[in-house]
Amino acid sequence: MTPAPTRAEVVAAAEASIARGSKSFAAASRLFDPATRDRAVLLYAWCRRCDDIADGQDHGHGMRRVDDAPARVATLSALTERALDGAVVGDPAFDALRLVAAETDMPRAWPRDLIAGFALDAEEWQPATEADLLRYCYHVAGVVGCMMAVAMGVSADDDAVLDRACDLGLAFQLSNIARDLGEDAEVGRCYLPADWLAEFGVPADDYMAPEHRPALVAMARRLTDRAAQFEASARMGVRALSWRSAWAVLSAAGIYGAIGRAVAARGGDAWDQRVSTSKGAKLGFIASAAWGASMRGRGTITPRDAALWQRP
């Protein structure tokens, strides 16, 4: 029997994973109260590890095309099920999920939904429509927003707040897709909907060609416009959070939202150099988010736009 690591050991491993994998999430996570921060970093560690296994990466770096993608997904699915069953897995990231699942009322269906997103990539799936794209974004990011909300103390039955949490995940993923079009093309992936490509007369297997750059800019702007709509919706959900959790969420929204805005602003140059958020800009978003968190209970509550894509 694998000896159970202490909670402190698992948390320490999760913090090390964040330090290597995401400076943006690391910055935002420091704003949580200690108990919430632990659950957030534990959940992040599991998500990061799943992504790394699926794509052959090292903490989000060095994505490559793998020739055993279905087997990788099967492995991470099996390890996830063991963690959800409460078994000691022996991999710190999956033991991190075990702890979060035991400490919250997170539905088992949600981690499985994330795995389903990795399965789509393993099948070399491509979206036919915008709705297909948003369904994929739910699986790889929107459901992570739901899990993070539960880690912050939101009830798994609070659909109104969870919808907003999902919206933030969708916003993040749409911005990431717009930023990473070049990197995805290098490993044979295309997340641009087939009907968009047909509309602009761009082939899915050559969308980064110089002659398609004006069309690519237009489609990327469409992605970032959608991201902005979901981000605006997500911001309304912080009313339900504690001040520190709202501060962290609004900071993350600002930091990640800046990625989409930068892609849109750069136009045809957006993929010549990877878009990132500077340390100074992160500090600025964190400062403004503190004020936003303080004001979260004021103003009119805007109902979620019925035209926005709805999570399953």
N, C-alpha and C positions, 0 to 999 in steps of 0.2 A: 504494500500500500504506500502510495506517495505521501510523505509527510506534509501536513498543511503549513504553508508559510504563514507568518504572522501578518496581521492586517497592515502593520507599519511597513513590513518588507514589500508587500504588494503595492502599497501607496508610493513608496520610494521608487520602485521600478516604473510605476506609471508616470511619476514626475520626471524621471529621466527620459522617458519616451516623449513626453511633451517638449522637453528642452531640445531634443533633437529633431522632432517632427513638425512643430508649429510654433513659431515665435508669437504669432498673432493670438492663438488660443492660450498660450502660456501667459501672455500679458493680461488677457481678459480674465482668466481663471483666478488670478491672484486677488481679484476684487470680491470673490465670494466669501461668505463666512466660512470658518475652517471645516465644519462638517459638510457643507454643500460642496466646497472645493474638493474635498477628498472624493466624494461620489462623482463629481464632474471629471476629475482627472482619471479615475478608475474607468469610467465609461469611455473616455477618449482613448485610453490605452488599448482597450479591446477593439474599438473601431479602427484604430491605426494598425493594429496587428492583423486584423482581417484584411484590410486593404493591402498591406505589405505581402501577405501570403498570396492573395489573389493575383497581384500584379508583379510579383518578384521584385519588390522595392525594399529599400532600407529606410524606414521611417519617412516614407513619402518621397524618397529621392531615387532617381535612376529607374523610372518605369521602363519596362521592356516587354516585348511580346514573348509570352511563354507558350510552350508547346504542350503543356499538360494542364491547361486552365480548368477543365472540368474536375480533374482529380484534386486540384488545389481547393476548389470550392467545396468538394465533398469532405476534405480534411477539416477545413475551418467550420463547416456545418456540424461535423461530428464532435469537434471540441466544444463548440458552442452549446450543443445539446447536453454534453456532460456538465458544463458549467451551470446551465439552467436547472439541471437535476440536483445541483448542490454538491457534486463530486469535486474533489481536489484534482485539478487537471495537471499541475506541474509546470504550466506555462504561465508566467505572471500576468499576462494580458487576459487570458481566459479565466484565471482565478480572480482577476479584477471584476469581470462580468459576474462571476459567482457571488461576489460580495455585494455588488449593486443590486442584483436580482433578489438577494436575501433581505436587503435593507429597505427595499421600496416595493410598491405594488405594481411594478412594471409588467405589463402583459407579455407573456412568452412569445406572442405573435410578432412583437416588434423586432426583436433580434433576428427572427426568422425572415422578416420583411427585408432587413438589411442584407442578409445572405442572398435573398432572391435577386437583389440588385447586382451582386457580384456574379450570380449565375447568368444574368443577361449579358454581361461583358464576356463571360467565358464562352457563351454561344455566339460571340461576335455579332450580337444583335445591333440593329440600327433603327432609330425611330422613323416611322412613316409620316407621322403628323406631330404637331405641337403637343397634343394630348398625350401621345406616346412618350415624348420627351419628358413631360412633367411627371408622368407615372414613373419613369426611370429616376428622375430627380427625387421623387418621394422615397423610393427604395434606398437610394444611396445617401440621402441627406435629410429629407423631410422627416423621416421616421427617427433619425438621430435627434432632431429638434424635439420630437415628442418624448424620447427617452431622457434627454437632458432636462426637460421640463419636470418630469417625474422626479429626477434626481434633485431638483430644486424644491420639491415638496408639493408640486401640483398633483391633484388627484388624477388617476388614470381614467376617471369617469367625467372629467371636466372638459367636454368636447370643445367648448368655445375657446378656452385658453389653449388647448392642444392644437386647434386649427391654426392659431396665430404662431405657435411654436413651430409647427410644420412649415408655415409660410416663410419663416426665417431660414430654415434649412433649404427650402427651394430657392430662395434668393441667393444664398451662398453658392449653391451648386450651379445655378445659371451663370453667375459671375465667373466662377471657376472654369466653366466650359468655354465661355467667351475668351478668357485669358489663355487657356491651354489648347486652343485649336491647333496650333502648330505642333505641340508636343504629342497630341493625340494622333495627328496625321502620321507622325513618324512611326507609330506602332500600329498603324492600320485601323484606327478608330475614327468614327465620324458620328458625332452626336447632333449634327444639324438635321432637322427633319427632311425626309425625302421630298415632301411637297414644297418646302422652302427651296431646296436645291433645284427642283424642276422649275419653280417660278423664276429663278434667276439664271437658269440654263447652266448650272454648275455641276460637274460630275462628282459623285461622292468619293471617288478614289483619287481625285486630283484637285481638291478644293483649295489647296494652298498655292496653286500655280500663280505666278505674277499676273497673268491676264485676268484672273478671277478676283483680284484683290478688291476692286470697287464693290463687287457683289458680296464678298466676304465681310467687308466693313458694314454693309447694310444689314446682313444677317446677324453679325455680332451686336450691332446696335439694337436689333430686335430682342436679342437675348438679354442685354443689359437693361432695356426698357422693362421687360417682364420682371427682371430681378428687382428693379426699383419698385414696381407695383407690389410685389410680395413683401419687400422690406418695409414699405409703408404700412401694410396691413399688420405685419408682425409687431411693429412698435406699439400698437394698441394693446397687445397682450401683456405688457409689462405692468399694467395696473394690478394684475393679480399676484405679482411677485413681491418679495421683501425688497427693501431699499438696496441692499447689497447685491441681490440677484439681479434686480432691474439694472443696476449700475453695470454689472458684468455683461448682461445681454445687450444693453444699448451700446456699450463699448465695442463689443464684437460686431454689432450691426454697422457701426461707423467704420470700423477697420476693414471688414470684408466688403462693405458696400463701396468703399473707396476703390476697390479693385475694379469693379464693373464700371464705375465712373471714369477711371483712368483709361480703361480699354476703349470706351466710347470716345474719350477726348483725344486719344492718340491717332484715331482713324487708321489709315493704312500702315502706320508704323507700329501698331499695337503688338505685333508678334516678332519684331526685330530684337527685342530684349524683354525678358520676363517682367511683367508688371508686379510690383510689390509695394508695400506700405512702409515708409521709413519709420525709424524709431521716434523721431520728433512728431510725425503725423499720428502715430499710435498714442503718444502722450496727449496730444491735442484732443483726440477722440475720447480718451478716457476722462479728461477734464470736463469736456462738454457733456459726457454721459452722466457724470455725477449730478449736474444740474437737471438734466432730463429725468433722472430717477427721482429727484426731489419733487419734481413737478408732475409726476406720473398720474396722480389722482385728480388733477385739475382738467378743466376743459370738457368738451362734449365727447361722449363715447360714440364713435363712428362704427355702425354695424359692419361686419365683414362684407366686402363686395361680393354679391351673389354671382357675379360674372367670373370671379377667380376660380381657377381649377380647385376642386375639392378632394382632399385626401380620402382614400378608401376607408 
